């Protein structure tokens, strides 16, 4: 699926046709969620030797099941949810599912949240595999890579050096706090 995702990401064409609910043909109609188009059904062209999950990813969707998905969510929708979670970790899958239910004009059901959670887990797994490939290509996958490439001056202490009030300044908010402190000295 990772290769299919990278292929989809690098190509601008798609083999998906969006249709109204109820239309079906020999491609296989699957209920879909796309926050940008609000399409409710997609038809995916699938050859006999291509797994359903791969065909969906090549078309820009991720299914909630690898063999017989009952729902497909667009990769762009999943990326939006991932970015929201990066900036607001407390934003839940249920809140996103309720938002999608509202936009689609259907009452929220717990099964929507469960399906969205399954699809998002698959999407995050694809991203983890890509990150692993990049780390391997860059040679960053050795078990002691971080130790070997740490900044020694940042943690080096001289014998007899007077203790500082703060030995390190560490922020976990994207350096926003540090940027605010920098402005104080100007």
C-alpha atoms as one frame of an Amber mdcrd trajectory, in Angstrom:
protein
   0.000   0.000   0.000   2.931   2.304   0.635   4.067   2.022  -2.983   0.515
   2.661  -4.167   0.312   5.748  -1.936   3.602   7.106  -3.279   2.421   6.457
  -6.843  -0.851   8.277  -6.171   0.962  11.137  -4.441   3.315  11.637  -7.396
   0.683  11.406 -10.110  -2.038  13.886 -10.869  -4.365  11.439 -12.629  -6.835
   9.193 -10.890  -8.797   6.127 -11.944 -11.790   6.921  -9.778 -15.140   8.063
 -11.031 -17.478   9.721  -8.594 -21.165   9.038  -8.890 -24.422   9.548  -7.101
 -25.594   6.942  -4.620 -27.244   3.959  -6.214 -25.209   3.985  -9.434 -23.197
   0.856  -9.946 -21.317  -0.779 -12.755 -18.658  -3.431 -13.178 -16.066  -1.345
 -11.318 -17.517  -1.871  -7.839 -19.256   0.978  -6.018 -18.024   1.743  -2.495
 -19.495   4.257  -0.026 -17.007   7.104   0.322 -16.155  10.162   2.387 -14.426
  13.187   0.920 -14.693  16.426   2.877 -13.749  18.459  -0.201 -16.289  17.085
  -2.686 -18.858  15.477  -0.341 -19.120  12.568  -2.779 -20.935   9.608  -1.222
 -20.024   6.777  -3.616 -16.966   6.006  -5.712 -16.403   3.473  -8.457 -12.920
   2.016  -8.491 -11.465   0.291 -11.514  -9.835  -2.881 -10.250  -8.060  -5.474
 -12.328  -8.272  -9.116 -11.312  -4.722  -9.255  -9.958  -4.876  -5.958  -8.014
  -6.029  -6.124  -4.387  -8.910  -3.831  -3.477  -6.830  -1.888  -0.942  -4.169
  -1.104  -3.562  -6.756  -0.053  -6.155  -8.360   2.294  -3.609  -5.052   3.927
  -2.650  -4.096   4.400  -6.289  -7.408   6.207  -6.713  -6.748   8.456  -3.712
  -8.809   6.626  -1.082  -8.101   4.340   1.877 -10.544   1.592   2.789 -11.513
   0.468   6.273 -10.752  -3.163   5.426  -8.029  -4.618   3.195 -10.205  -7.182
   1.389 -13.851  -6.030   1.320 -14.003  -2.404   2.453 -17.405  -1.070   3.413
 -16.148   2.535   3.404 -13.426   4.516   1.638 -12.094   7.849   2.894 -10.169
  10.185   0.606  -6.491  10.614   1.351  -6.939  14.392   1.295  -9.579  14.110
   4.042  -7.264  11.903   6.099  -4.404  14.340   5.593  -6.613  17.181   6.816
  -7.440  15.177   9.942  -3.737  14.340  10.476  -2.760  18.017  10.247  -5.559
  19.014  12.631  -4.286  16.388  15.080  -0.724  17.727  14.737  -1.882  21.167
  15.847  -4.621  20.070  18.234  -3.900  16.552  19.610  -7.095  16.578  21.674
  -9.238  16.716  18.508 -10.785  13.260  18.555 -11.780  10.830  15.862 -15.336
  11.076  17.156 -15.349  14.867  16.775 -14.132  14.535  13.187 -16.715  11.812
  12.481 -19.464  14.064  13.870 -18.226  16.916  11.677 -18.336  14.688   8.613
 -21.817  13.455   9.565 -22.980  17.059   9.803 -21.481  17.967   6.422 -23.065
  14.914   4.797 -26.401  15.615   6.473 -26.716  12.227   8.161 -27.183  11.463
  11.855 -23.998  10.443  13.644 -23.606   6.753  14.406 -20.828   5.080  16.406
 -19.989   2.849  13.452 -18.870   5.947  11.497 -16.383   6.750  14.229 -15.125
   3.145  14.288 -14.710   3.007  10.505 -12.944   6.372  10.430 -10.629   5.222
  13.218  -9.734   2.066  11.274  -9.037   4.027   8.100  -6.949   6.615   9.971
  -4.843   3.840  11.555  -4.077   2.459   8.098  -3.203   5.958   6.855  -0.836
   6.551   9.777   0.787   3.167   9.155   1.461   4.186   5.551   3.125   7.380
   6.818   5.232   5.409   9.327   6.450   3.126   6.570   7.368   6.097   4.390
   9.255   7.701   7.289  11.087   4.404   7.835  12.087   4.257   4.169  13.364
   7.838   4.252  15.365   7.150   7.434  16.863   4.048   5.830  17.773   5.939
   2.648  19.460   8.667   4.683  21.239   6.158   6.908  19.309   7.285   9.988
  18.052   3.847  10.920  21.020   2.604  12.984  20.105   1.800  16.610  22.668
   4.304  17.924  22.138   6.999  15.276  20.778   9.604  17.698  23.607   9.082
  20.195  26.258   9.311  17.481  24.776  12.465  15.998  23.782  14.308  19.164
  25.241  17.728  19.790  28.056  17.199  22.349  28.388  20.902  23.274  24.784
  20.947  24.378  25.370  18.277  27.009  29.078  18.682  27.767  29.995  19.896
  31.254  33.467  20.854  32.465  34.806  19.699  35.799  34.490  22.457  38.351
  32.079  24.440  36.177  29.564  26.324  38.340  26.069  24.896  38.167  23.663
  26.897  36.109  20.139  27.618  37.262  18.857  25.857  34.123  21.159  23.370
  32.432  18.969  23.147  29.340  16.051  24.957  27.813  13.729  22.423  26.245
  10.394  23.237  24.695   7.812  20.826  23.353   5.563  23.296  21.598   7.353
  23.727  18.286   9.704  26.344  19.787   6.880  28.869  20.143   7.859  29.595
  23.758  11.484  30.112  22.798  10.473  32.516  20.030   8.527  34.587  22.563
  11.521  34.735  24.909  13.746  35.891  22.037  11.461  38.895  21.481  11.925
  40.020  25.114  15.597  40.861  24.594  14.912  43.260  21.704
